[in-house]
Amino acid sequence: MTTAQFHSPASLADAVALLSDLGARPLAGGTDLIVQMRAGRAAAPAIVDLKRIPGLSGVRRSAEGGFIIGAATPCTALKADAALAAAWPGVVEGANLIGSVQVRNRATLAGNLCNASPAADSVPALITAGARCKVVGPAGEREMAVADIPVGPGRTSLAPGEVVSEIVLPAQSASGADAYLRLTPRTEMDIAIVGAGAWIELAADGSCTAAQVALGAVAPTARLVEAAGAALVGTRLDEAALAALSAACQAAAEPIDDKRGSAAYRIAMAGVLARRAVLKAAERAAARKKA
Amino acid sequence: MSRLHVTTTVNGDAQEFLCDPGATLLDVLRGPLGLTGSKEGCGSGDCGACTVTLDGAMVCSCLVLAAEAEGRRITTIEGMAEGGELHPLQQQFLKFGALQCGFCTPGVLVAAKALLDHNPDPTESEARYWLAGNLCRCTGYDKIIRAVMAAAAELRQDQSSKERSPA
């Protein structure tokens, strides 16, 4: 693999300056970038390692009671953060389905997001959580919804030289919880043919007060299915509501047909997986309410 | 393209090397450092044959740039035996015949040791999931898992006998 330069800046400002060189690529876990460079699919005249920048590795609490996850934080560190894993189990489980332990010790949420695979396992739950991210670049700093970063397979809305520096999760509601499930032909080390993230909030009487559902691997990007969440609000997640949720997810799925799964199978499974993810999130929300 | 000077620790010993900016840690381990135990299977993080630990976390050394090793601690399969004495995992792999061609074995052993360092009493299912990133194309996984479970039991016993009779 060839690259002309390797930099490991000690500040975000230095990283942004280095990334303004044409074609320079940020390196977090490297589990996509290095593979793509070796395969000749990505050229990078310069690599800018983000892992030595203070504040970019690790999870901290936000002033609003949420979590700020540095762009260079590996997926396994999310699992090790007990408060994060309790508040946003779906986000943490999505991130910890990626690759192997070896890969998750390096791979990051920000990298999974910016690699912009339609099947990225961490993205649906970030979308249902309403996660936002901080983007820094030559023109300064801006904040964006995670959902607005990927725009197609391998493509993002980031401008040249911009990099995601943090992912920001809001505070979890006292009666809310999330879940992420994926379907793969193999048990491990495989790419989702459908992924479903769900966030559910329950009232004291068990009725659903708010819901978000997002699908992965069935469209060019992970997508929020607003009609699926809307089908649940005001119900007690009864059979009719769940059937409406499944139908909304199937209607929103526009998958490819490939060796991993046919389009018809992916559409059918989008409904099944979304239902299971919703029930799992609801079970967690009910448990949080009791706790 | 200028070569980079990197200072690091490999299996407890200070090491320094020169590398190209795009060289992987695996390239440097197997090349200038002469540590050929770590293997290159796929070069894309799928097979685990190049598994090493980096600051205690197991990683695929084919997906780490050598320059990233600056100031870090690396352990490889060469650091597993103590002098001439094989680690209990290595002994159990021999006893169970948990290898055939041996290409995956260094990576499996490094990953299995990382498992037992982190969880001395894994269930069989936990061991299988932990080792999912280490592919073996010869033996199937049954003997590997049996050897790992036997080594785990042996290490727990050694630990409890040490606790009973402190030196």
Interface residues (C-beta under 8 A of the other chain):
Chain A: M1 T2 T3 A4 Q5 F6 S8 L27 G29 G30 T31 I34 V35 M37 R38 A39 I47 D49 K51 P74 T76 G99 S100 V101 Q102 V103 N105 R106 T187 E188 M189
Chain B: M1 L4 D20 P21 G22 A23 T24 G43 S44 G45 D46 G48 T51 L54 A57 M58 V59 C60 C62 L63 V64 L65 A67 E68 E70 A111 A114 Y129 W130 A132 G133 N134
